[in-house]
Amino acid sequence: MNPDFLAAIGREAMTVAILLALPILGLALLTGVLV
């Protein structure tokens, strides 16, 4: 495996993780404000 390939996978994984975490963080903040 070449480093470029690993770097590309790392960037994709980070993007997916951020996109998945944003709605969860938003819900957590909303519930924190409401409660």
DSSP file (Angstrom, degrees, kcal/mol; ACC not computed):
  #  RESIDUE AA STRUCTURE BP1 BP2  ACC     N-H-->O    O-->H-N    N-H-->O    O-->H-N    TCO  KAPPA ALPHA  PHI   PSI    X-CA   Y-CA   Z-CA
    1    1 A M              0   0    0      0, 0.0     0, 0.0     0, 0.0     0, 0.0   0.000 360.0 360.0 360.0 129.3    0.0    0.0    0.0
    2    2 A N    >>  -     0   0    0      1,-0.1     4,-1.7     4,-0.0     3,-0.5  -0.593 360.0-118.2 -88.1 152.4    1.4    3.4   -1.0
    3    3 A P  H 3> S+     0   0    0      0, 0.0     4,-2.8     0, 0.0     5,-0.2   0.837 112.2  59.4 -58.3 -35.5    1.2    6.4    1.4
    4    4 A D  H 3> S+     0   0    0      1,-0.2     4,-2.3     2,-0.2     5,-0.2   0.917 105.2  49.3 -61.2 -41.3   -1.0    8.4   -1.0
    5    5 A F  H <> S+     0   0    0     -3,-0.5     4,-2.2     1,-0.2    -1,-0.2   0.922 112.3  47.6 -62.8 -44.2   -3.6    5.7   -1.0
    6    6 A L  H  X S+     0   0    0     -4,-1.7     4,-2.4     1,-0.2    -2,-0.2   0.892 110.6  52.0 -64.4 -39.3   -3.6    5.6    2.8
    7    7 A A  H  X S+     0   0    0     -4,-2.8     4,-2.4     2,-0.2    -1,-0.2   0.904 108.6  50.8 -64.6 -40.5   -3.8    9.4    3.0
    8    8 A A  H  X S+     0   0    0     -4,-2.3     4,-2.3     1,-0.2    -1,-0.2   0.923 110.9  48.4 -63.6 -43.2   -6.8    9.4    0.6
    9    9 A I  H  X S+     0   0    0     -4,-2.2     4,-2.7     1,-0.2    -1,-0.2   0.905 110.1  53.0 -62.9 -40.6   -8.6    6.8    2.8
   10   10 A G  H  X S+     0   0    0     -4,-2.4     4,-2.4     1,-0.2    -2,-0.2   0.909 109.4  47.8 -61.7 -42.9   -7.8    8.8    5.9
   11   11 A R  H  X S+     0   0    0     -4,-2.4     4,-2.5     2,-0.2    -1,-0.2   0.921 112.4  49.1 -65.5 -42.1   -9.3   11.9    4.4
   12   12 A E  H  X S+     0   0    0     -4,-2.3     4,-2.5     1,-0.2    -2,-0.2   0.921 111.9  49.2 -61.9 -43.1  -12.5   10.0    3.3
   13   13 A A  H  X S+     0   0    0     -4,-2.7     4,-2.6     1,-0.2    -1,-0.2   0.901 111.1  49.4 -64.4 -40.5  -12.8    8.5    6.8
   14   14 A M  H  X S+     0   0    0     -4,-2.4     4,-2.6     2,-0.2    -1,-0.2   0.921 111.1  49.8 -64.8 -42.9  -12.5   11.9    8.4
   15   15 A T  H  X S+     0   0    0     -4,-2.5     4,-2.6     1,-0.2    -2,-0.2   0.935 113.1  46.1 -60.7 -46.7  -15.1   13.4    6.1
   16   16 A V  H  X S+     0   0    0     -4,-2.5     4,-2.3     1,-0.2     5,-0.2   0.916 112.4  50.8 -62.7 -43.0  -17.5   10.6    6.8
   17   17 A A  H  X S+     0   0    0     -4,-2.6     4,-2.1     1,-0.2    -1,-0.2   0.907 112.1  47.0 -62.7 -41.5  -16.9   10.8   10.6
   18   18 A I  H  X S+     0   0    0     -4,-2.6     4,-2.4     2,-0.2    -1,-0.2   0.929 111.6  50.2 -66.4 -44.4  -17.5   14.6   10.6
   19   19 A L  H  < S+     0   0    0     -4,-2.6    -1,-0.2     1,-0.2    -2,-0.2   0.870 114.5  45.1 -63.3 -35.0  -20.7   14.3    8.5
   20   20 A L  H  X S+     0   0    0     -4,-2.3     4,-0.8    -5,-0.2    -1,-0.2   0.853 114.4  48.6 -74.6 -34.1  -22.0   11.6   10.9
   21   21 A A  H  X S+     0   0    0     -4,-2.1     4,-2.9    -5,-0.2     5,-0.3   0.823  97.5  69.2 -78.2 -31.1  -21.0   13.5   14.0
   22   22 A L  H  X S+     0   0    0     -4,-2.4     4,-2.6     1,-0.2     5,-0.2   0.931 101.3  43.5 -57.5 -51.4  -22.5   16.9   13.1
   23   23 A P  H  > S+     0   0    0      0, 0.0     4,-2.5     0, 0.0    -1,-0.2   0.890 114.9  51.0 -62.3 -36.7  -26.2   15.8   13.3
   24   24 A I  H  X S+     0   0    0     -4,-0.8     4,-2.4     2,-0.2    -2,-0.2   0.925 112.0  46.3 -65.7 -43.7  -25.5   14.0   16.6
   25   25 A L  H  X S+     0   0    0     -4,-2.9     4,-2.6     2,-0.2    -1,-0.2   0.902 111.5  52.8 -64.5 -39.9  -23.8   17.0   18.1
   26   26 A G  H  X S+     0   0    0     -4,-2.6     4,-2.5    -5,-0.3    -2,-0.2   0.925 110.7  46.4 -61.1 -45.0  -26.6   19.2   16.8
   27   27 A L  H  X S+     0   0    0     -4,-2.5     4,-2.8     1,-0.2     5,-0.3   0.911 111.7  51.6 -63.8 -41.4  -29.2   17.0   18.5
   28   28 A A  H  X S+     0   0    0     -4,-2.4     4,-2.1     1,-0.2    -2,-0.2   0.915 111.6  47.0 -62.6 -42.0  -27.1   16.9   21.7
   29   29 A L  H  X S+     0   0    0     -4,-2.6     4,-2.2     2,-0.2    -1,-0.2   0.914 112.5  49.9 -66.0 -41.7  -26.9   20.7   21.8
   30   30 A L  H  X S+     0   0    0     -4,-2.5     4,-2.8     1,-0.2     5,-0.2   0.941 112.6  45.8 -62.7 -47.0  -30.6   21.1   21.1
   31   31 A T  H  X S+     0   0    0     -4,-2.8     4,-2.9     1,-0.2    -1,-0.2   0.879 111.4  53.8 -64.8 -35.7  -31.6   18.7   23.9
   32   32 A G  H  < S+     0   0    0     -4,-2.1    -1,-0.2    -5,-0.3    -2,-0.2   0.890 112.4  43.8 -64.4 -38.7  -29.1   20.4   26.2
   33   33 A V  H  < S+     0   0    0     -4,-2.2    -2,-0.2     2,-0.2    -1,-0.2   0.917 117.3  44.9 -72.1 -43.0  -30.7   23.8   25.5
   34   34 A L  H  <        0   0    0     -4,-2.8    -2,-0.2     1,-0.2    -3,-0.2   0.889 360.0 360.0 -69.3 -38.8  -34.3   22.5   25.7
   35   35 A V     <        0   0    0     -4,-2.9    -1,-0.2    -5,-0.2    -2,-0.2   0.462 360.0 360.0 -89.6 360.0  -33.7   20.4   28.9
